[in-house]
Every structure is written in C-alpha cells, then in structure tokens.
Amino acid sequence: MRYLFGSATGPSLTRSGTWAPQEPRNIDPLAPHPDSDAPAPPPDSSGRARRWLVLYPRAIPLLIFLALAAITALSVFSIESNARARERAQMREYAQGVAAALDRSGSGFTSYLRAGAALFASVEEVSPDTFDSFVRALKLNTEYSGAEGIGWIPVLEARDLPAFLARTRASQPAYPDIYPAPTSATGRVAPVAMFAPATALNRRALGYDMYSDAARAAAMAEAELTLRPAASGRIVLVQETSGTAPAFAIYMPVFRMERPEDMAAADPAARQLAGFVYTPFRAREFLDSAIDRAGQNRFGVRLYDGEVSTGHLLVAHSIAEAARDTVEQQVTIADRKLMLVVEHADHQVLSPLSMVTLAFGLALASLLMLLARLLTQQAFEDQARLAFFEEQHSIRNSLTRELNHRVKNTLANVLSILSLTRRRASGLDDFADSLEGRIRALSATHDLLTVTDWGTTPIRAVIEAELQHFRSVLDDAILLEGPELELAPNDALSFGLAVHELATNAAKYGALSAPGGKVTIRWQRGEEPSAETEWAEVEWQETGGPPVAGERRRGFGTELIEKVVAHELRTPVTLDFAPTGVRCVLRVPVRRPADFRIREREADRRVQ
C-alpha cells in the first residue's frame, strides 16, 4: 500500500516511493509566507530601504560617500569663495586707503604750490629772502609727504641768462652755470634758481634747465595752459646719485601782469609767465609714505604712470610669489592719472575653516559609508537567515511527511508479514520465531539507513547487514561480487527483506544448512538503454547444498519475495528451485544520487 504526500517546496515522494526533486524557488525574505492566507502588507520605508541595500550592496555606500563628499566640496567652495570675496574686499579697501593717502600727499603739496604761486605773482622779483620766508611759513615736512622739497624756477629768454646769473650769484655766490648749456637755437630757459630744504643733495638741482627734458617740459606746458598744477611723467631727479630711481614733479605756473590796471580785467593776453613753483617726488618715498599711513599689510603694491605696463612702472612693493589676485585703483595727482595696483598671493591652499570642514566632511562621509556597508551586510545576513529558516521549514515539512509515509509503509509491511506468518506458522513458537527474524531484518536495514541519514545506501552494505549473522559463522560459504551501486531508502528496505528471506531459507533447507554448501551473490548494472530507470540485477545462487525436492510446499518466504518484494521493487522476481540449488534473480532500481541528497544540497546552498 502507498500514500501520496506532496510538498510545496523541496523534494517529495511519488506514488511509487521514489524521490521527485522539485524546482528550487527564490525565497524573498521580505515577502509574506506562501502558506499564509493574510494579504501582503504594503512595503514601508524601512522595507524599501532594506531592499535597496540588498539589491545594491556596493553602490549605496558609495553613493552616500559621494553625496557627502560633494556636499563637503560645495561647502569648502562656498567658504573659499567667501574668503576670496572678503580678501578682495580687504584688498580694495587697502587700495582705496593707499590711494587716499597718495591723494592727500599730492593735494597738500599742490596747495603749497598754489600758495607760492600767489605769493610770487605779487612781487616783481623772487629774491632769496622772499623764498626763504615763504618756505619757513609753510613749515615743510617732507618726510611725511614723500616730497624732496619745493623750488623756484624762473622762465627766461636765452639772451637774459647773463643778467640772471649776475643777479643770482650776487646773493648765491656758489650758484652753478646753467646746464645743459643753452645753444643758439634755445628759446626759453627754465633753470632751478632756489630749492628748499637746501641740503647738499638738493643743491645739485640748482642751475638745471627744466626745458631740456621732454617730460618736464610737457608738464610745464600743460600747467601754463591750464593755469593749474600739472604733474610730469616718469623722470629721474637731477639730485639722484644712481640716476635710475623713478620720480615725478608737480609744476605750478606763476603769472604777472604787465600793467597793474590789467589785473582787474584778468586778460589772458596781458599775463606774462614769470616761472614755476615745483615740487619733485621720489616715487618710492612717495608710495612708502602713503603705505605707512594706510597701514602695513600682506599685500603688494605697484604704482604706474597711466596704463598698467612694464614701461610705465614707477615703483613696486612686490610680494615674493606670483600674484594670485589684483585690484586696480586710479589715483589723480595734479591732473595726472596714476594707476595703483594691489596684489596678493595666498600661501595657504585652503583656509583653516575650509580644512576643518573638509576633514569633518570626509570623516562623516567615511563613517556613514562604513555604517551603510554594515547595514548592507546586516541586510544580507538577515536575508540569509530568513532564507535558511524558510528552507529549514520546508525541509522539516518534507521530513515530517516522509516520516509519516515511511512509518505507514513500515506498518503496512509489518502487517503483511504478520498476516503471512500467521497463515503459514505451524505453531506459536514457529510464528514467534519467524516473525522475530523478519522484523529483525527490517530493523537491520533501518539501522543501516539511519547511519546513511536515509540517503542512498550501497547495495553491498545492505547485503552484508542482512547476512551479518550468517557470515560470522559461515564466512567462507558466502561470496559477494559486484560494483559499487547505490539504492534508494525504500528499495533498500525491500531488497534487504528479500535477502533475509533467501538467507533464512538457505540456512534451513539450502546450501547454508549443510557442510560444503556455498551461496554466491553477484550483481551488476542493467544494460538496457531504453529503460527509463537504471537498475541493478542481483543473482542469488546456492551450490553444494542438499538436493532441492521437485515437489514442495510454497512457504511464506516464497510468497514474500514473489508478492511483497516484487511489488515494492516494481520488477518481477525470478525464483528457480533447481535440484542443485535455489537461484533467485532480482532487479532493483538504481535512482539518481541527486534525488536523495536533500540535506547535502540544502547544506551546500546555505554555505554558498
């Protein structure tokens, strides 16, 4: 009798008792149990997050790291941009401060020159006493403004030079000759007549003709035309010993009226140019005085005459490295446009706040990436555990049904044995002995299957288990020959029962009951290619025993082998009671090993 028990997952037993593997299914640990009738709940945010962690175990931590790294980079960029903007604002403020200081210096001396021009225009001739009184009244502080001093330049015709030299040397005996010396083509001459403070270096400027230099002459012409102070371009002062230090000068024209009545009319044609009051400036001292008043800073400063180019550079306080950023500020000195350039080179790659932000952002990104990686690993482990529990549940259900099936089969076999034994027993003792032996045969095969974990069992092991008692006494009388073949659990039980019955019959009536008798058991794999199931052909051959009677009564063993065993193995059994000895041929199915290795396959899957 057979019972059909199926399982939703894992291998199951077919009607014939064979193992039928089922297709493995993918187990989703987040899906509801297949046996549950309750509707699946909608996935929540934590479930979706776990699913993303499982689906993208490497991408999610990397994306978290890249996102935080990008945020950190944007933060650092913002901080650096603000720092650059603040730095540029400081540079612009510094440039405005230096420009204001330069303008104050230029405006201060321009006021002195205007005052001198007004004074010298009111006198018929500028004498040394008049000039000295004017200078003492001004109380010049050249160190504060960067100027070299203040001087008086009369404008003369070349023919008037001898008279001028005579008058001047009368008050200044050491006054030098005019240089460069005028020629016959020289028109007007503008020699430096007086200069204060009267230091030894400044006295070198006395007698120098200002019209002899184009830059000076151009500034003087502009001042004469505009009636305002005018600054020259880049020049080198006469009193400069090295002859290379850039400088510039501011000139203020002095006009006199030919007739006193023309002063009220202010007729330009009535004006007569008497000379110029001027102030020379060394560009470096002029800039240094402005920088000192604006406050020292880490910025570099360049001062250009007009446009920013190398040929127009007046003075530079450069920084050691190449300028990373510059700010330009225009300065007007006596109607002349100068260009102030403030430059800065930051030695720090990043500001301290940016460094702290970068370090904190990268540390946080690394920490969250590690945390995401741990969560991913935990999600994988949870998935593996849920899959393992699901598989264990499936295996437990399969084993429970298989156990139920096997118990029913075993009870059915016992009932069949009991029924046949009772009908064939001659007495109570014969019934008890026969029943005990057959149940022991079942028990021996069961023990063997238990050792193999109810997997495939070698055919040789089944035979040796059933013949263990006989081989311990008659070892030489039993010969086993055959290859290594594996039997399914149910087939092993039926085959073991058949071997037990043949051995019991041989011990009572056949070859094992007399000296010299032998039993040869040979088996081989079946060679029919058209068969769907492979099988092993087992031959039981007895020789050397008592002659077998031609006329005999059919016993329980014969019926058990021909009916029960043949039915269980699903193949006919050949029993030949020849006079020389009993010969029995059985065909036992040989299943595929993969059909029975349930636990091995499940264990391998868990390891992977």
C-alpha positions as CSV (number, residue, x, y, z in Angstrom):
1,M,0.0,0.0,0.0
2,R,1.2,3.5,-0.9
3,Y,0.3,7.0,0.2
4,L,0.9,10.2,-1.9
5,F,2.3,13.1,0.1
6,G,3.4,16.2,-1.7
7,S,5.2,19.3,-0.5
8,A,5.2,22.8,-1.8
9,T,8.9,23.1,-1.6
10,G,11.8,20.6,-1.5
11,P,11.7,17.0,-2.8
12,S,8.6,14.8,-2.4
13,L,7.8,11.2,-2.7
14,T,5.9,9.9,-5.7
15,R,3.3,7.2,-5.7
16,S,6.0,4.5,-6.4
17,G,8.1,5.7,-3.4
18,T,10.8,7.4,-5.4
19,W,12.1,10.8,-4.7
20,A,11.0,13.5,-7.1
21,P,13.0,16.8,-6.9
22,Q,11.1,20.0,-7.3
23,E,12.3,23.1,-9.0
24,P,14.0,25.4,-6.5
25,R,12.4,28.7,-5.9
26,N,13.8,32.1,-5.0
27,I,12.8,33.0,-1.5
28,D,12.3,36.6,-0.8
29,P,12.8,37.3,2.9
30,L,10.6,40.4,2.7
31,A,7.7,38.6,1.0
32,P,4.8,37.0,3.1
33,H,4.9,33.3,3.9
34,P,3.4,31.3,1.0
35,D,1.2,29.3,3.4
36,S,-0.3,32.4,4.9
37,D,-3.8,33.5,3.8
38,A,-3.4,37.1,5.0
39,P,-2.9,39.7,2.3
40,A,0.6,41.1,1.9
41,P,1.1,44.4,3.8
42,P,2.2,47.4,1.7
43,P,6.0,47.9,1.8
44,D,7.1,50.5,4.3
45,S,10.0,52.9,4.0
46,S,12.3,50.6,6.1
47,G,11.4,47.7,3.9
48,R,12.2,49.7,0.8
49,A,15.5,50.9,2.3
50,R,16.4,47.3,3.2
51,R,15.6,46.2,-0.3
52,W,17.8,48.8,-1.8
53,L,20.6,47.8,0.5
54,V,20.2,44.2,-0.6
55,L,19.9,45.0,-4.3
56,Y,22.8,47.4,-4.4
57,P,25.2,46.4,-1.7
58,R,28.2,48.3,-3.1
59,A,26.5,51.2,-4.9
60,I,24.5,52.5,-1.9
61,P,27.5,53.1,0.4
62,L,29.5,54.6,-2.5
63,L,26.6,56.9,-3.4
64,I,26.3,58.0,0.3
65,F,30.1,58.7,0.4
66,L,30.0,60.6,-2.9
67,A,26.9,62.7,-1.9
68,L,28.5,63.8,1.4
69,A,31.8,64.4,-0.4
70,A,30.0,66.6,-2.9
71,I,28.3,68.5,-0.1
72,T,31.6,68.9,1.6
73,A,33.2,70.1,-1.6
74,L,30.4,72.6,-2.1
75,S,30.8,73.8,1.5
76,V,34.5,74.2,1.0
77,F,34.0,76.0,-2.3
78,S,31.5,78.3,-0.6
79,I,33.8,79.0,2.3
80,E,36.7,79.7,-0.1
81,S,34.6,81.9,-2.3
82,N,33.5,83.9,0.7
83,A,37.1,84.1,1.9
84,R,38.2,85.2,-1.6
85,A,35.5,87.8,-1.7
86,R,36.4,89.0,1.8
87,E,40.1,89.1,0.8
88,R,39.3,91.0,-2.4
89,A,37.2,93.5,-0.3
90,Q,40.2,93.9,2.0
91,M,42.4,94.5,-1.0
92,R,40.0,97.0,-2.4
93,E,39.7,98.8,0.9
94,Y,43.5,98.8,1.3
95,A,43.9,100.1,-2.3
96,Q,41.4,102.9,-1.5
97,G,43.3,103.8,1.6
98,V,46.7,104.0,-0.2
99,A,45.1,106.0,-3.0
100,A,43.6,108.4,-0.5
101,A,47.0,108.8,1.2
102,L,48.6,109.5,-2.1
103,D,45.9,112.0,-3.0
104,R,46.4,113.7,0.3
105,S,50.1,114.0,-0.2
106,G,49.7,115.3,-3.7
107,S,46.9,117.7,-2.7
108,G,48.9,119.0,0.3
109,F,51.9,120.0,-1.8
110,T,49.6,121.3,-4.6
111,S,48.2,123.7,-2.0
112,Y,51.7,124.7,-1.1
113,L,52.5,125.4,-4.7
114,R,49.3,127.4,-5.2
115,A,50.2,129.5,-2.2
116,G,53.7,130.0,-3.5
117,A,52.4,130.9,-6.9
118,A,50.1,133.5,-5.5
119,L,52.9,135.0,-3.4
120,F,55.5,135.1,-6.1
121,A,53.0,136.6,-8.6
122,S,52.6,139.5,-6.3
123,V,56.2,140.5,-6.2
124,E,58.3,141.9,-9.0
125,E,61.2,139.5,-8.4
126,V,61.5,136.4,-6.2
127,S,64.5,137.1,-4.0
128,P,66.2,134.5,-1.7
129,D,64.7,136.3,1.3
130,T,61.2,136.1,-0.1
131,F,61.7,132.4,-1.0
132,D,63.1,131.6,2.5
133,S,60.2,133.5,4.2
134,F,57.7,131.5,2.2
135,V,59.4,128.2,3.0
136,R,59.6,129.0,6.7
137,A,55.9,129.9,6.7
138,L,55.0,126.6,5.1
139,K,56.9,124.5,7.7
140,L,57.5,121.7,5.2
141,N,57.5,118.2,6.4
142,T,58.9,116.3,3.5
143,E,59.3,113.0,5.4
144,Y,55.5,112.9,5.9
145,S,54.6,113.5,2.3
146,G,57.4,111.8,0.4
147,A,58.4,115.0,-1.4
148,E,62.0,116.2,-1.8
149,G,61.1,119.8,-1.1
150,I,60.0,122.9,-3.0
151,G,61.8,125.0,-5.6
152,W,61.5,128.2,-7.7
153,I,62.1,128.1,-11.5
154,P,62.1,131.4,-13.4
155,V,61.3,131.3,-17.1
156,L,63.9,133.4,-19.1
157,E,64.9,134.0,-22.6
158,A,68.3,132.8,-23.6
159,R,69.5,136.3,-24.1
160,D,68.6,137.2,-20.5
161,L,70.7,134.4,-18.9
162,P,73.9,136.6,-18.3
163,A,71.9,139.1,-16.3
164,F,70.1,136.4,-14.4
165,L,73.4,134.7,-13.5
166,A,74.8,138.0,-12.3
167,R,71.8,138.8,-10.1
168,T,71.6,135.3,-8.7
169,R,75.3,134.9,-7.9
170,A,75.2,138.2,-6.1
171,S,73.0,136.6,-3.5
172,Q,74.2,133.0,-4.1
173,P,77.9,133.1,-4.9
174,A,78.1,129.2,-5.4
175,Y,75.3,129.2,-8.0
176,P,76.5,127.0,-10.9
177,D,76.3,127.5,-14.6
178,I,73.1,126.6,-16.5
179,Y,73.1,123.0,-17.6
180,P,72.6,121.6,-20.1
181,A,74.3,124.6,-21.7
182,P,71.9,126.5,-23.9
183,T,72.6,126.9,-27.6
184,S,71.9,129.5,-30.2
185,A,68.7,127.6,-31.0
186,T,67.5,127.5,-27.4
187,G,64.4,129.7,-26.8
188,R,63.2,129.9,-23.3
189,V,65.2,128.6,-20.4
190,A,63.9,127.5,-17.0
191,P,66.8,127.0,-14.6
192,V,66.2,126.0,-11.0
193,A,67.0,129.1,-9.1
194,M,66.2,128.2,-5.5
195,F,65.3,124.9,-3.7
196,A,64.5,124.1,-0.1
197,P,65.5,122.4,2.1
198,A,68.9,123.5,1.0
199,T,70.8,120.2,1.6
200,A,73.9,119.2,-0.2
201,L,72.0,116.8,-2.4
202,N,69.3,119.3,-3.3
203,R,71.8,121.9,-4.3
204,R,72.8,119.7,-7.2
205,A,69.5,120.6,-8.8
206,L,70.4,124.4,-9.0
207,G,71.0,125.6,-12.5
208,Y,69.3,122.7,-14.2
209,D,67.2,123.7,-17.2
210,M,63.8,122.1,-16.9
211,Y,63.0,122.7,-20.6
212,S,65.9,120.4,-21.5
213,D,63.8,117.3,-20.6
214,A,60.8,116.5,-22.6
215,A,58.7,115.1,-19.7
216,R,59.4,118.1,-17.6
217,A,58.7,120.5,-20.5
218,A,55.4,118.8,-21.3
219,A,54.2,119.1,-17.7
220,M,55.2,122.8,-17.6
221,A,53.5,123.4,-20.8
222,E,50.3,121.8,-19.6
223,A,50.4,123.8,-16.3
224,E,50.9,127.0,-18.3
225,L,48.0,126.2,-20.5
226,T,45.5,125.1,-17.7
227,L,46.7,127.6,-15.1
228,R,46.7,124.7,-12.6
229,P,49.3,122.4,-11.1
230,A,50.4,119.7,-13.5
231,A,52.4,116.5,-12.8
232,S,55.1,115.2,-15.1
233,G,55.5,111.7,-16.3
234,R,58.3,109.3,-15.2
235,I,61.6,111.2,-14.7
236,V,64.9,110.9,-12.9
237,L,65.8,113.6,-10.5
238,V,68.9,115.6,-11.1
239,Q,70.0,115.2,-7.5
240,E,69.6,111.4,-7.8
241,T,73.1,109.9,-7.5
242,S,72.2,106.5,-9.0
243,G,70.4,108.1,-11.9
244,T,67.8,105.2,-12.1
245,A,65.2,105.8,-9.3
246,P,61.9,106.8,-10.9
247,A,60.4,110.2,-9.9
248,F,57.9,112.8,-11.0
249,A,57.4,116.5,-10.3
250,I,54.5,118.9,-9.9
251,Y,54.7,122.3,-11.5
252,M,52.5,125.4,-10.7
253,P,52.8,128.4,-13.1
254,V,53.4,131.9,-11.8
255,F,51.9,134.8,-13.9
256,R,52.4,138.5,-13.6
257,M,50.5,141.4,-15.2
258,E,52.5,143.9,-17.3
259,R,50.3,146.8,-16.0
260,P,48.5,147.0,-12.7
261,E,45.3,148.0,-14.3
262,D,45.2,144.7,-16.2
263,M,44.9,142.7,-13.0
264,A,41.3,143.7,-12.6
265,A,40.4,142.7,-16.2
266,A,42.3,139.4,-16.0
267,D,43.1,139.5,-19.7
268,P,45.0,136.3,-20.6
269,A,46.9,138.2,-23.2
270,A,48.2,140.6,-20.6
271,R,49.6,137.7,-18.5
272,Q,53.3,137.1,-18.5
273,L,54.8,133.8,-17.4
274,A,57.3,134.5,-14.7
275,G,58.2,131.0,-13.7
276,F,57.1,127.9,-11.9
277,V,56.9,126.7,-8.3
278,Y,57.6,123.0,-8.3
279,T,58.0,120.0,-6.1
280,P,59.8,116.8,-7.0
281,F,58.7,113.4,-5.6
282,R,60.7,110.2,-5.5
283,A,58.2,107.6,-6.4
284,R,59.3,105.1,-3.8
285,E,59.3,107.5,-0.9
286,F,56.0,108.9,-2.1
287,L,54.4,105.5,-2.2
288,D,56.1,104.4,1.1
289,S,54.7,107.4,2.9
290,A,51.2,106.5,1.7
291,I,51.6,102.9,2.7
292,D,52.7,103.8,6.1
293,R,49.7,106.0,6.6
294,A,47.3,103.3,5.2
295,G,48.8,100.7,7.4
296,Q,51.2,97.8,6.6
297,N,49.6,94.8,5.1
298,R,50.4,91.5,3.4
299,F,49.6,92.9,0.0
300,G,52.0,94.0,-2.7
301,V,51.6,97.5,-4.2
302,R,52.6,98.8,-7.7
303,L,52.3,102.4,-8.9
304,Y,52.1,103.0,-12.7
305,D,52.2,106.2,-14.7
306,G,49.0,105.8,-16.6
307,E,48.3,102.4,-18.0
308,V,49.5,99.2,-16.3
309,S,52.6,98.1,-18.2
310,T,56.2,97.5,-17.5
311,G,57.4,100.6,-19.3
312,H,55.1,102.8,-17.1
313,L,56.0,101.3,-13.8
314,L,57.1,103.9,-11.3
315,V,57.6,101.9,-8.2
316,A,56.7,98.4,-6.9
317,H,56.5,96.8,-3.5
318,S,56.1,93.3,-4.9
319,I,55.3,90.0,-3.0
320,A,57.7,87.1,-3.1
321,E,55.4,84.9,-5.2
322,A,53.4,85.5,-8.3
323,A,50.2,87.5,-7.6
324,R,47.1,85.3,-7.4
325,D,44.7,88.3,-7.4
326,T,45.0,92.0,-8.1
327,V,42.9,95.1,-7.6
328,E,43.4,98.3,-9.5
329,Q,42.7,101.8,-8.1
330,Q,43.1,105.0,-10.1
331,V,44.8,108.0,-8.4
332,T,44.9,111.6,-9.8
333,I,47.9,113.6,-8.8
334,A,47.8,117.2,-10.2
335,D,45.6,116.2,-13.1
336,R,47.8,113.3,-14.0
337,K,46.3,109.8,-13.9
338,L,48.3,107.2,-12.0
339,M,47.3,103.6,-11.6
340,L,47.7,101.8,-8.2
341,V,47.7,98.0,-8.3
342,V,47.3,96.0,-5.1
343,E,48.2,92.3,-5.4
344,H,48.0,89.3,-3.2
345,A,49.3,85.8,-3.2
346,D,47.8,83.4,-0.6
347,H,50.4,80.9,0.7
348,Q,47.6,78.7,2.1
349,V,46.0,76.2,-0.2
350,L,42.8,76.3,1.9
351,S,41.7,78.4,4.8
352,P,41.7,76.9,8.3
353,L,37.9,76.8,8.2
354,S,37.9,75.0,4.9
355,M,40.5,72.5,6.2
356,V,38.3,71.8,9.2
357,T,35.2,71.5,7.0
358,L,36.9,69.2,4.6
359,A,38.3,66.9,7.3
360,F,35.0,66.8,9.1
361,G,33.0,66.1,5.9
362,L,35.3,63.3,4.7
363,A,35.3,61.8,8.2
364,L,31.5,61.9,8.3
365,A,31.2,60.6,4.7
366,S,33.6,57.7,5.6
367,L,31.7,56.9,8.8
368,L,28.3,56.9,7.0
369,M,29.7,54.8,4.2
370,L,31.0,52.3,6.8
371,L,27.6,52.4,8.5
372,A,25.8,51.8,5.2
373,R,28.2,48.9,4.5
374,L,27.5,47.4,7.9
375,L,23.7,47.8,7.3
376,T,24.1,46.2,3.9
377,Q,26.0,43.3,5.5
378,Q,23.3,43.0,8.2
379,A,20.6,43.0,5.5
380,F,22.4,40.2,3.7
381,E,22.8,38.3,6.9
382,D,19.1,38.8,7.7
383,Q,18.2,37.6,4.2
384,A,20.4,34.6,4.6
385,R,18.8,33.8,8.0
386,L,15.3,34.2,6.6
387,A,16.1,32.0,3.6
388,F,17.7,29.5,5.9
389,F,14.7,29.4,8.2
390,E,12.4,29.1,5.2
391,E,14.5,26.2,3.9
392,Q,14.5,24.6,7.3
393,H,10.8,24.9,7.5
394,S,10.4,23.3,4.0
395,I,12.8,20.5,4.9
396,R,11.0,19.9,8.2
397,N,7.7,19.7,6.5
398,S,9.2,17.3,3.9
399,L,10.8,15.2,6.5
400,T,7.6,15.1,8.6
401,R,5.6,13.9,5.6
402,E,8.3,11.5,4.6
403,L,8.5,10.1,8.1
404,N,4.7,9.7,8.2
405,H,4.9,8.0,4.8
406,R,7.7,5.7,5.9
407,V,6.0,4.8,9.2
408,K,2.9,3.9,7.3
409,N,4.9,1.8,4.8
410,T,6.7,0.1,7.6
411,L,3.5,-0.7,9.5
412,A,2.0,-2.0,6.2
413,N,5.0,-4.2,5.7
414,V,4.8,-5.5,9.3
415,L,1.1,-6.1,8.9
416,S,1.7,-8.1,5.7
417,I,4.5,-10.1,7.3
418,L,2.3,-10.7,10.3
419,S,-0.6,-11.9,8.2
420,L,1.5,-14.2,6.1
421,T,3.5,-15.5,9.0
422,R,0.3,-16.3,10.9
423,R,-1.2,-18.3,8.0
424,R,2.0,-20.3,7.4
425,A,3.0,-21.0,11.0
426,S,2.6,-24.5,12.4
427,G,2.6,-23.3,16.0
428,L,3.0,-20.4,18.3
429,D,6.8,-20.9,18.6
430,D,7.2,-21.2,14.8
431,F,5.1,-18.0,14.4
432,A,7.1,-16.1,17.0
433,D,10.5,-17.2,15.6
434,S,9.6,-16.4,12.0
435,L,8.0,-13.0,12.9
436,E,11.0,-12.0,15.1
437,G,13.5,-12.8,12.3
438,R,11.7,-10.9,9.7
439,I,11.2,-7.9,11.9
440,R,14.9,-8.0,12.8
441,A,15.7,-7.9,9.1
442,L,13.6,-4.8,8.7
443,S,15.4,-3.3,11.8
444,A,18.8,-4.1,10.4
445,T,18.1,-2.3,7.2
446,H,16.5,0.6,9.1
447,D,19.7,0.9,11.2
448,L,21.8,1.0,8.0
449,L,19.6,3.7,6.5
450,T,19.8,5.7,9.7
451,V,23.6,5.6,9.5
452,T,23.4,7.0,6.0
453,D,20.9,9.6,7.0
454,W,18.2,8.0,4.9
455,G,20.2,8.8,1.8
456,T,21.5,6.4,-0.8
457,T,22.8,3.1,0.6
458,P,25.4,0.8,-1.1
459,I,23.9,-2.5,-2.2
460,R,26.9,-4.3,-0.7
461,A,26.1,-2.7,2.7
462,V,22.5,-3.9,2.6
463,I,23.6,-7.5,1.8
464,E,26.2,-7.5,4.5
465,A,23.8,-6.1,7.1
466,E,21.3,-8.9,6.4
467,L,23.9,-11.7,6.2
468,Q,25.9,-10.4,9.2
469,H,24.8,-13.3,11.5
470,F,25.5,-15.9,8.8
471,R,28.9,-14.5,7.8
472,S,30.1,-14.5,11.3
473,V,29.7,-18.3,11.4
474,L,30.0,-19.3,7.7
475,D,32.2,-16.6,6.2
476,D,33.8,-18.8,3.5
477,A,30.4,-20.1,2.4
478,I,29.2,-16.7,1.3
479,L,30.7,-14.9,-1.7
480,L,29.8,-11.3,-2.7
481,E,30.7,-9.8,-6.1
482,G,29.6,-6.6,-7.8
483,P,30.3,-2.9,-8.5
484,E,29.5,0.0,-6.2
485,L,25.8,0.8,-6.7
486,E,23.5,3.0,-4.5
487,L,19.9,2.1,-3.6
488,A,17.1,4.4,-2.5
489,P,15.8,4.0,1.0
490,N,12.5,2.2,0.1
491,D,14.3,0.0,-2.4
492,A,16.9,-0.9,0.2
493,L,14.2,-2.0,2.7
494,S,12.5,-4.2,0.2
495,F,15.8,-5.6,-1.1
496,G,17.0,-6.3,2.4
497,L,13.8,-8.2,3.3
498,A,14.3,-10.3,0.2
499,V,17.9,-11.1,1.1
500,H,16.8,-12.0,4.6
501,E,14.2,-14.5,3.4
502,L,16.7,-16.1,0.9
503,A,19.3,-16.4,3.7
504,T,16.8,-17.9,6.1
505,N,15.6,-20.4,3.5
506,A,19.2,-21.3,2.7
507,A,20.1,-21.8,6.4
508,K,17.1,-24.0,7.0
509,Y,16.8,-26.1,3.8
510,G,19.5,-24.9,1.3
511,A,23.2,-24.5,0.9
512,L,23.9,-23.0,4.3
513,S,22.3,-25.9,6.1
514,A,25.0,-28.5,5.1
515,P,28.8,-28.5,5.2
516,G,30.3,-27.6,1.8
517,G,27.4,-25.5,0.7
518,K,28.0,-22.1,-0.8
519,V,26.0,-19.0,-1.6
520,T,27.2,-16.7,-4.3
521,I,25.6,-13.2,-4.6
522,R,26.5,-11.3,-7.8
523,W,25.1,-8.0,-9.0
524,Q,25.7,-5.8,-12.0
525,R,24.3,-2.7,-13.5
526,G,21.5,-3.2,-16.1
527,E,22.4,-2.7,-19.7
528,E,19.1,-1.9,-21.3
529,P,19.5,1.6,-22.8
530,S,15.7,2.0,-23.4
531,A,14.9,1.7,-19.7
532,E,13.8,5.0,-18.1
533,T,15.2,3.9,-14.7
534,E,18.5,2.3,-14.2
535,W,18.5,-0.9,-12.3
536,A,20.9,-3.5,-10.7
537,E,20.4,-7.2,-11.5
538,V,21.2,-9.3,-8.4
539,E,21.6,-13.0,-8.7
540,W,21.4,-15.4,-5.7
541,Q,22.9,-18.8,-6.4
542,E,23.2,-21.7,-4.0
543,T,25.5,-24.6,-4.6
544,G,26.7,-27.7,-2.7
545,G,23.7,-28.0,-0.5
546,P,21.0,-30.7,-0.1
547,P,19.1,-31.6,-3.3
548,V,16.0,-29.5,-3.8
549,A,12.9,-31.5,-3.8
550,G,10.9,-31.4,-7.0
551,E,7.6,-31.4,-5.1
552,R,7.5,-28.9,-2.2
553,R,5.1,-26.7,-0.3
554,R,5.1,-23.0,-1.0
555,G,6.3,-21.2,2.1
556,F,6.0,-17.7,3.4
557,G,9.4,-16.7,2.1
558,T,8.5,-17.6,-1.4
559,E,5.2,-15.6,-1.3
560,L,7.0,-12.7,0.5
561,I,9.6,-12.5,-2.2
562,E,7.3,-13.0,-5.2
563,K,4.5,-10.7,-4.0
564,V,5.7,-8.1,-1.5
565,V,9.2,-7.6,-2.7
566,A,8.3,-7.8,-6.4
567,H,5.6,-5.3,-5.8
568,E,7.8,-2.9,-3.9
569,L,10.6,-3.1,-6.4
570,R,8.2,-2.9,-9.4
571,T,10.0,-5.6,-11.2
572,P,9.3,-9.3,-11.4
573,V,11.4,-11.7,-9.3
574,T,12.8,-15.0,-10.8
575,L,12.8,-18.0,-8.4
576,D,14.3,-21.2,-9.7
577,F,14.2,-24.2,-7.4
578,A,16.7,-26.3,-9.3
579,P,17.9,-29.7,-7.8
580,T,21.4,-28.4,-7.5
581,G,20.3,-25.3,-5.6
582,V,18.0,-22.3,-5.4
583,R,18.6,-19.5,-7.9
584,C,16.9,-16.1,-7.5
585,V,17.3,-13.1,-9.8
586,L,16.0,-9.6,-8.6
587,R,16.0,-6.3,-10.4
588,V,16.5,-3.4,-8.0
589,P,16.0,0.2,-9.3
590,V,19.1,2.4,-9.1
591,R,17.9,6.0,-8.6
592,R,20.0,9.1,-9.2
593,P,22.0,10.2,-6.2
594,A,20.8,13.8,-6.5
595,D,17.2,12.6,-5.9
596,F,18.1,11.6,-2.3
597,R,20.7,14.1,-1.2
598,I,18.3,16.6,0.2
599,R,20.3,17.6,3.2
600,E,23.6,17.7,1.3
601,R,22.1,20.0,-1.3
602,E,20.5,22.3,1.2
603,A,23.7,22.5,3.2
604,D,25.7,23.4,0.2
605,R,23.2,26.1,-0.7
606,R,23.5,27.6,2.8
607,V,27.3,27.6,2.6
608,Q,27.2,29.4,-0.7
